[in-house]
Structures are given as structure tokens and as C-alpha cells.
Amino acid sequence: MEALKLKTLDDLLSYPEEDVELIGGEIVRRPMTRARHGQAQSRAARVLGPFDSGSGPGGGWWILTEVSVAYEPHECPRHDLAGWRRERLPRLPDGIMDLPPDWVCEIVSPGHVKKDTLAMPLLLRRHRVPFYWLIWPEDKALVAHALEGGEWRVIATLKDAERAHVPPFEAVELDLADMLGGE
């Protein structure tokens, strides 16, 4: 029997399609973006926009959408949203990011529930990403996690039209209804 050969970042970079990511040594196609997913992603980026500057709240962040991060030789997911504190990343690099972010937000798609809720938290924990948010657009919910003592702890759960100050962006009040859009 032939051993399974795990794909690497080089395989991903030479892949003919663009809408793919490297998860567990496999090149995986990303599901088609649904309207609610796209709306949640663009509105979350807009809501967090004040942080995306060198002089913004919290000392300034880079907030990026659809960014690929090379964590390991066989792991290069493309995050819906990810953020780096500018004190850790003074300038954006050219090409694929290889520095783990300070915050990741995945908008849970029906085809990626397992990846977003099982595989991604394990990968982010291994690389000590301090904050991980999950947004379920169809359920109008956001669950924020913080890495404490090497384990994820739920620090906020918002549903429907709730508002809250959610780390690491607690300097502004998040309005979930605004972030996820109306009917």
C-alpha cells in the first residue's frame, strides 16, 4: 500500500485554482460564499475598521479578509478575517503571511463546520493565537474565545441584536444586528 503524501505550501502555490486552502496536508476547495456569509464578512471588517490603523484603538491593528496564513508545512488556511497587532507586525509582508495572527474570525459555512469548529481551534491553539471568534450568520450568533492557560475559554456569546464589548476589540461596542445585517 502506498503512503499518503501530504501536500505542502509549494503544492498549494502551484495549484491551478485560487479558491483553495491547505488543511491537514490536503488541498481543499472553499465552499461557494453565500450571501449572509459575504455580508457578515464585509460588515465585520467595517465594524472593526477603526482598529485597522496605526493610531486606532488598542494601538493599531492590521485587519485582513481572505488572508492565507502558513502555520506549518501542511497547514495554510485562508481565514475569513484575521488581525495582527502592529506592534508585532509593523509592516505587511508581500505574499503569504507566515506570522500567526493575534485574532481570527471564521464565518461558519455549512460546508466547513467541522473545519471551523474542530480543526481550526486546534491549529490556532498550537500556534498560540490569543483570540478566535466564530460567526454563524444564519443563526445570528457570535461566539468569542480567548486562549487561557493553553485552552480555549468562551468569553462572549452574542445572539440576535445583542451588543457587547468583546476582546480583543473591547474599545468599541459591537452591535451584532449591525454586523450581521437585517432581513
Secondary structure, 3 states (H helix, E strand, C coil): CCCCCCCCHHHHHHCCCCCEEEECCEEEECCCCCHHHHHHHHHHHHHCHHHCCCCCHHHCEEEEEEEEECCECCEECEEEEEEEECCCCCCCCCCCECCCCCEEEEECCHHHHHHHHHHHHHHHHHCCCCEEEEEECCCCEEEEEEEECCEEEEEEEEECCCEECCCCCCCCCEEHHHHHCCC
